[in-house]
């Protein structure tokens, strides 16, 4: 696979290849420590990031690669002068062997890959997709639940602008007997195109208005923050806050996930609850992103 641009690229079989490779790296890191000794990875972020940028940088370094990077490319690159993504990639291709890019444009990764000079990994494209986050999310679900087929998942918060949600439900729809429950303010409801996609793939989707409508034995609660940077105006008070009292209405086997950063939608009083796995989820991203770098550079 030359590029990682969208969850649409994946099948159950190709996902399992990523997960198996991530597990091999986790259990035997020394075997992979020099796989990319001769490679340079360019990491260009036009939007803020902590986990995605630092985990990709760490992934590259742990594989032996060198990195060239900027955390504010919108201001500190020639984009500030009007340079197109395609021209930027044409130049970077002379310096690096692969590009990891985050940008405010929904089509940014596709535009970058259209140059076809070096492998491109989409590290977040506007309100569109965030496929590497979805991959680590699914990897976390498989590790925590022992399976993906048959899981019941509640997606909460910003379902309109939440690119992690959009990528995740695409991957979930590849599996059997999946149930998805969407809980959000009406203004942040899941776009119809994703509901139609789920229906076409025979995935049950139920729109909810309160915690009471979620099954108490649900397998995964996946919360997200309101993406305030994607729109103008006041988005109001968060209505669906998970604290200890709310979490305790669900099963002991329910796991609570979040792509982070959180704001107020998950209270810190659940951080020590064994069902809360968002920090573990973030750490899983390192192994998945190591696996992806190896795959796009044909070093797996």
Order of alpha helices (4+ residues) and beta strands (2+ residues): alpha-beta-alpha-beta-alpha-alpha-beta-alpha-beta-alpha-beta-alpha-beta-alpha-beta-beta-alpha-beta-alpha
